[in-house]
Amino acid sequence: RIIARLDIKGSKLIKGIRFEGVRVIGDPNQAARHYQEDGADELLYIDAVASLYGRNSISGILKIASNKIFIPITASGGIRSISDARELIMAGADKIAINTAAIKDPSLIKNLVETFGSQCIVISIQARKKYGEMSWEAMTEMGREKSGKDVLDWIKEVQGLGAGEILLTSVDKDGTLDSPDFELIRSASRITNVPLIISGGLTKTSDISSVLANDLVSGVALGGSLHYGKQSISTLKDGLNNKKLNIRGNNQIIPSNKNNKPLKNIKIGIIDYNMGNQQSLINTLDYLGAFVFVSKNHKELNDSDLLILPGVGAFPKGMSNLKLLDLDIFIKEKTANGKPFLGICLGMQMLFKESTEFGITKGL
């Protein structure tokens, strides 16, 4: 995956060098739309000062972005609780990434995983090389504070707690447009058994190719090299494909106009059971011309042409929420009677007989 990284301060897109000396680049949502059109596989939004000021301010930006963005979004910065994570997911994020709060309280990782599922939880690790040593320390507060944790030990710990993905950034290389820390990448990839995303110092196609040639690296997150025009995603993908790397193809967004609304006059009910990023789904269906509404009321949901059960979360939590609202019974009755029904992500998984996530849980 080629991921465009957007560091945010207030409402501005910023970029620094080694997380210091930041400068304003422009509007984050304009940049997001450009990177989507250029073929980015995902977007990574990072509130660069959220932990410092004890708040998160990017939910508003995400709500605006999800009206125009149709590729996955990971949001990071200032996530200290399940409610913080839920706010960002409801605003349009598909995944959330945490760093400082996870180091301060590792049990937060387990709690988030049990609520939202491991696929939703990314651990951001900001690694600074120890002077004169072949080891790295995990930093907090956007690379400003030492944690005392060894990066490789921390990778092992977060995997044990259920993290679904690791975003590994070299503080020493971040924003330098120089080259990545290859030794850090090699050391981390030897012990990582979840998708590993690399960030920091990635500019040259040859360097990015070398990183992605590592079978244990799932993707790269590019910031400065994109913002300063040193690299183009579409050109980069062409170059990587020429090197026989298995890169995702460029995205094709269907043009939206009054004559191209494939879901026009279709009434779609989205089942609300307090799980998932419904906003991105609403925006997508609206873009395609459907009349969309969100409800947990059985009578309202019944008055639709199609029912959709979306969801981001853990299987047991999803089934528990459905049962609390008697929506499990409602769904079984409607599908048995031939009601058109679509499950997405967790919603699709719950259509099966059972799950082994956190034990055995009966499905729909």
Secondary structure per residue as TSV (DSSP state, phi and psi in degrees):
chain	resnum	aa	ss	phi	psi
A	1	R	-	360.0	140.4
A	2	I	E	-106.8	115.6
A	3	I	E	-112.7	130.2
A	4	A	E	-88.9	125.6
A	5	R	E	-100.5	126.8
A	6	L	E	-120.5	104.6
A	7	D	E	-85.6	129.0
A	8	I	E	-118.5	137.7
A	9	K	E	-132.2	113.3
A	10	G	T	67.8	-116.8
A	11	S	T	-114.1	13.8
A	12	K	E	-110.2	146.0
A	13	L	E	-82.6	127.9
A	14	I	E	-128.3	166.6
A	15	K	E	-156.4	138.1
A	16	G	E	-123.3	-169.3
A	17	I	E	-122.0	121.2
A	18	R	T	54.9	37.6
A	19	F	T	67.1	16.1
A	20	E	E	-126.3	166.9
A	21	G	E	56.6	47.5
A	22	V	E	-68.7	148.4
A	23	R	E	-128.8	151.1
A	24	V	E	-76.9	130.4
A	25	I	E	-99.7	-37.5
A	26	G	E	157.5	-148.0
A	27	D	-	-92.7	124.7
A	28	P	H	-64.7	-35.4
A	29	N	H	-75.5	-31.7
A	30	Q	H	-64.5	-43.1
A	31	A	H	-63.6	-40.9
A	32	A	H	-60.7	-45.7
A	33	R	H	-63.9	-39.6
A	34	H	H	-62.7	-44.6
A	35	Y	H	-69.2	-33.8
A	36	Q	H	-62.2	-47.6
A	37	E	H	-64.7	-27.9
A	38	D	T	-83.0	-5.0
A	39	G	T	110.2	13.8
A	40	A	-	-60.2	141.5
A	41	D	S	-83.8	-30.3
A	42	E	E	-151.0	165.6
A	43	L	E	-121.5	141.6
A	44	L	E	-119.8	111.1
A	45	Y	E	-97.8	125.9
A	46	I	E	-124.7	119.0
A	47	D	E	-77.5	104.7
A	48	A	T	-71.3	-17.6
A	49	V	T	-121.9	10.9
A	50	A	H	-61.6	-48.2
A	51	S	H	-66.0	-37.0
A	52	L	H	-61.5	-42.0
A	53	Y	H	-100.5	3.1
A	54	G	T	65.2	37.1
A	55	R	-	-155.3	168.3
A	56	N	-	-126.7	128.4
A	57	S	-	-120.8	11.9
A	58	I	-	-97.5	-0.5
A	59	S	H	-61.3	-38.1
A	60	G	H	-64.3	-40.8
A	61	I	H	-64.4	-40.2
A	62	L	H	-64.2	-39.7
A	63	K	H	-62.0	-39.4
A	64	I	H	-69.0	-44.6
A	65	A	H	-61.9	-41.1
A	66	S	T	-68.5	-11.4
A	67	N	T	-72.4	-23.6
A	68	K	T	-121.2	-12.4
A	69	I	-	-102.7	129.6
A	70	F	-	-125.4	27.6
A	71	I	S	-121.2	158.9
A	72	P	-	-58.9	145.4
A	73	I	E	-122.8	131.2
A	74	T	E	-108.9	133.0
A	75	A	E	-116.5	139.9
A	76	S	E	-143.0	151.4
A	77	G	S	120.1	115.6
A	78	G	S	73.9	17.6
A	79	I	-	-84.4	112.0
A	80	R	-	-119.5	-5.9
A	81	S	S	-156.5	171.3
A	82	I	H	-62.7	-38.1
A	83	S	H	-66.9	-36.6
A	84	D	H	-62.1	-44.1
A	85	A	H	-65.0	-43.4
A	86	R	H	-62.1	-38.1
A	87	E	H	-59.7	-42.8
A	88	L	H	-71.6	-37.3
A	89	I	H	-66.0	-43.4
A	90	M	H	-66.4	-23.5
A	91	A	H	-80.6	-11.8
A	92	G	T	133.1	-4.7
A	93	A	-	-74.8	143.0
A	94	D	S	-92.3	-29.2
A	95	K	E	-139.2	157.4
A	96	I	E	-124.2	145.6
A	97	A	E	-118.8	134.5
A	98	I	E	-127.8	148.8
A	99	N	S	-133.0	-77.3
A	100	T	H	-56.0	-49.5
A	101	A	H	-64.7	-33.5
A	102	A	H	-68.3	-38.2
A	103	I	H	-68.6	-39.6
A	104	K	H	-69.5	-33.2
A	105	D	-	-145.2	85.9
A	106	P	T	-57.4	-24.9
A	107	S	H	-63.3	-19.3
A	108	L	H	-60.8	-35.3
A	109	I	H	-61.0	-49.5
A	110	K	H	-60.7	-42.0
A	111	N	H	-64.8	-40.4
A	112	L	H	-66.8	-42.1
A	113	V	H	-62.7	-42.2
A	114	E	H	-69.8	-22.0
A	115	T	H	-91.0	-47.0
A	116	F	H	-108.0	-7.5
A	117	G	-	88.8	148.1
A	118	S	G	-63.6	-31.7
A	119	Q	G	-63.5	-16.9
A	120	C	G	-94.0	-14.5
A	121	I	E	-106.9	114.3
A	122	V	E	-107.2	131.9
A	123	I	E	-98.8	118.6
A	124	S	E	-88.4	123.2
A	125	I	E	-119.4	117.6
A	126	Q	E	-100.6	108.0
A	127	A	E	-102.0	126.3
A	128	R	E	-117.3	129.1
A	129	K	E	-68.4	136.3
A	130	K	-	-77.0	135.1
A	131	Y	T	-59.0	124.5
A	132	G	T	75.1	8.5
A	133	E	S	-126.4	158.4
A	134	M	S	-97.4	56.0
A	135	S	-	-149.2	164.7
A	136	W	E	-134.0	147.1
A	137	E	E	-107.0	137.9
A	138	A	E	-76.2	125.6
A	139	M	E	-101.7	156.3
A	140	T	E	-120.7	179.2
A	141	E	T	51.9	49.7
A	142	M	T	53.7	51.4
A	143	G	T	78.5	6.4
A	144	R	T	-90.1	-30.1
A	145	E	E	-119.7	143.0
A	146	K	E	-80.6	143.5
A	147	S	E	-103.6	-19.9
A	148	G	E	82.8	-3.2
A	149	K	E	-93.3	134.1
A	150	D	E	-72.7	133.8
A	151	V	H	-58.3	-45.9
A	152	L	H	-67.5	-37.7
A	153	D	H	-64.5	-38.0
A	154	W	H	-68.1	-38.4
A	155	I	H	-58.4	-46.4
A	156	K	H	-61.3	-40.0
A	157	E	H	-67.3	-46.7
A	158	V	H	-68.1	-31.3
A	159	Q	H	-65.7	-38.7
A	160	G	H	-65.5	-25.0
A	161	L	T	-88.0	-3.3
A	162	G	T	104.5	8.2
A	163	A	-	-56.2	140.2
A	164	G	S	-93.3	-16.0
A	165	E	E	-160.1	151.8
A	166	I	E	-123.9	127.6
A	167	L	E	-103.1	109.8
A	168	L	E	-106.9	115.1
A	169	T	E	-115.4	129.4
A	170	S	E	-82.8	113.3
A	171	V	T	-62.3	-38.2
A	172	D	T	-65.2	-28.1
A	173	K	T	-102.9	-15.5
A	174	D	T	-57.1	126.4
A	175	G	T	75.6	0.4
A	176	T	-	-80.1	-19.0
A	177	L	-	56.3	29.3
A	178	D	S	-99.8	-83.1
A	179	S	-	-163.1	156.6
A	180	P	-	-76.3	168.6
A	181	D	-	-86.6	90.6
A	182	F	H	-63.2	-34.9
A	183	E	H	-68.0	-39.1
A	184	L	H	-60.5	-45.0
A	185	I	H	-63.6	-44.6
A	186	R	H	-62.7	-44.1
A	187	S	H	-64.3	-42.5
A	188	A	H	-69.7	-40.7
A	189	S	H	-66.6	-25.1
A	190	R	T	-66.3	-25.4
A	191	I	T	-116.9	1.8
A	192	T	-	-94.4	130.4
A	193	N	-	-121.7	16.5
A	194	V	S	-123.8	165.4
A	195	P	-	-52.6	132.9
A	196	L	E	-115.7	121.0
A	197	I	E	-106.8	132.5
A	198	I	E	-108.3	137.6
A	199	S	E	-142.4	149.5
A	200	G	S	112.9	110.5
A	201	G	S	79.4	10.3
A	202	L	-	-90.4	110.6
A	203	T	-	-135.6	-56.4
A	204	K	S	-70.1	138.7
A	205	T	H	-58.9	-36.7
A	206	S	H	-64.1	-39.3
A	207	D	H	-68.0	-44.0
A	208	I	H	-63.2	-39.6
A	209	S	H	-61.8	-43.0
A	210	S	H	-62.6	-39.9
A	211	V	H	-66.4	-46.0
A	212	L	H	-74.7	-15.6
A	213	A	T	-69.4	-18.5
A	214	N	S	-72.8	114.8
A	215	D	T	-58.5	-21.5
A	216	L	T	-90.3	-3.1
A	217	V	E	-95.7	124.7
A	218	S	E	-92.7	-19.8
A	219	G	E	-178.8	173.8
A	220	V	E	-128.2	145.1
A	221	A	E	-111.3	118.0
A	222	L	E	-109.3	134.4
A	223	G	S	-120.1	-85.1
A	224	G	H	-56.6	-38.5
A	225	S	H	-63.2	-30.4
A	226	L	H	-80.5	-46.3
A	227	H	H	-61.7	-36.4
A	228	Y	T	-94.7	9.0
A	229	G	T	72.3	17.5
A	230	K	S	-77.7	-19.0
A	231	Q	-	-145.7	145.0
A	232	S	-	-119.5	135.6
A	233	I	H	-63.4	-44.8
A	234	S	H	-64.1	-42.4
A	235	T	H	-66.6	-40.7
A	236	L	H	-60.9	-45.3
A	237	K	H	-62.3	-39.0
A	238	D	H	-60.9	-43.7
A	239	G	H	-65.7	-39.2
A	240	L	H	-71.2	-36.5
A	241	N	H	-64.4	-35.0
A	242	N	H	-64.9	-23.3
A	243	K	T	-91.7	12.0
A	244	K	T	66.1	26.6
A	245	L	-	-87.4	146.7
A	246	N	-	-83.7	80.0
A	247	I	-	-100.0	141.0
A	248	R	-	-64.7	146.3
A	249	G	-	-72.1	165.2
A	250	N	-	-67.8	145.0
A	251	N	-	-77.5	142.4
A	252	Q	-	-116.4	110.1
A	253	I	-	-92.1	126.4
A	254	I	-	-65.6	124.7
A	255	P	-	-59.6	139.4
A	256	S	-	-105.2	120.6
A	257	N	B	-151.5	172.9
A	258	K	T	-64.0	-21.2
A	259	N	T	-94.9	-2.2
A	260	N	B	-128.5	71.5
A	261	K	-	-128.2	80.9
A	262	P	T	-61.6	-18.1
A	263	L	T	-108.3	18.4
A	264	K	T	-59.4	137.4
A	265	N	T	71.0	11.6
A	266	I	-	-102.1	126.2
A	267	K	E	-96.0	119.0
A	268	I	E	-117.9	125.2
A	269	G	E	-101.3	122.4
A	270	I	E	-95.4	123.0
A	271	I	E	-75.9	121.2
A	272	D	-	-97.7	112.0
A	273	Y	S	-132.2	28.4
A	274	N	S	63.8	37.2
A	275	M	-	-139.2	115.0
A	276	G	S	114.2	171.2
A	277	N	-	-94.9	74.7
A	278	Q	H	-64.5	-27.0
A	279	Q	H	-62.0	-42.3
A	280	S	H	-65.2	-35.4
A	281	L	H	-68.7	-43.7
A	282	I	H	-57.4	-46.9
A	283	N	H	-62.9	-39.9
A	284	T	H	-65.8	-46.8
A	285	L	H	-65.6	-38.1
A	286	D	H	-63.8	-40.7
A	287	Y	H	-58.7	-34.2
A	288	L	T	-89.7	3.2
A	289	G	T	100.2	-0.4
A	290	A	-	-75.4	156.5
A	291	F	E	-91.0	117.7
A	292	V	E	-118.2	139.4
A	293	F	E	-143.0	154.6
A	294	V	E	-116.1	131.0
A	295	S	E	-159.2	155.3
A	296	K	-	-112.3	0.8
A	297	N	-	-80.6	123.8
A	298	H	H	-60.0	-43.3
A	299	K	H	-65.1	-42.8
A	300	E	H	-64.5	-43.9
A	301	L	H	-65.0	-33.5
A	302	N	H	-65.6	-27.0
A	303	D	S	-87.2	61.3
A	304	S	S	-146.6	160.0
A	305	D	S	-83.7	-27.9
A	306	L	E	-147.5	138.4
A	307	L	E	-107.4	139.5
A	308	I	E	-125.4	130.9
A	309	L	E	-110.8	100.6
A	310	P	-	-89.8	-162.9
A	311	G	-	152.2	138.1
A	312	V	-	-125.9	117.9
A	313	G	S	162.1	-175.5
A	314	A	-	-85.4	144.0
A	315	F	H	-55.5	-49.8
A	316	P	H	-60.3	-40.2
A	317	K	H	-66.2	-40.4
A	318	G	H	-61.7	-47.5
A	319	M	H	-64.7	-38.7
A	320	S	H	-60.9	-43.7
A	321	N	H	-65.5	-39.2
A	322	L	H	-61.7	-43.5
A	323	K	H	-67.0	-36.3
A	324	L	H	-59.9	-29.3
A	325	L	T	-103.7	7.7
A	326	D	T	57.9	23.0
A	327	L	H	-77.8	-20.9
A	328	D	H	-64.2	-43.6
A	329	I	H	-66.1	-43.7
A	330	F	H	-58.9	-46.2
A	331	I	H	-63.5	-43.6
A	332	K	H	-62.1	-41.2
A	333	E	H	-65.8	-45.0
A	334	K	H	-67.1	-43.3
A	335	T	H	-69.1	-35.5
A	336	A	H	-63.3	-30.0
A	337	N	T	-91.9	7.8
A	338	G	T	89.2	14.4
A	339	K	-	-67.0	125.9
A	340	P	-	-57.1	129.7
A	341	F	E	-143.0	137.2
A	342	L	E	-130.8	127.6
A	343	G	E	-104.8	135.8
A	344	I	-	-123.5	130.8
A	345	C	T	56.8	-119.7
A	346	L	H	-57.3	-38.0
A	347	G	H	-60.2	-35.7
A	348	M	H	-70.8	-42.3
A	349	Q	H	-61.1	-37.1
A	350	M	T	-71.6	-8.7
A	351	L	T	-74.6	-15.0
A	352	F	S	-77.6	173.1
A	353	K	S	-69.9	-38.2
A	354	E	E	-161.7	169.2
A	355	S	E	-132.4	151.5
A	356	T	-	-104.6	11.3
A	357	E	T	-73.4	117.2
A	358	F	T	58.3	46.4
A	359	G	S	99.4	-170.8
A	360	I	-	-96.1	123.9
A	361	T	E	-127.5	129.5
A	362	K	E	-70.8	136.7
A	363	G	-	-100.5	-163.8
A	364	L	-	-79.7	360.0
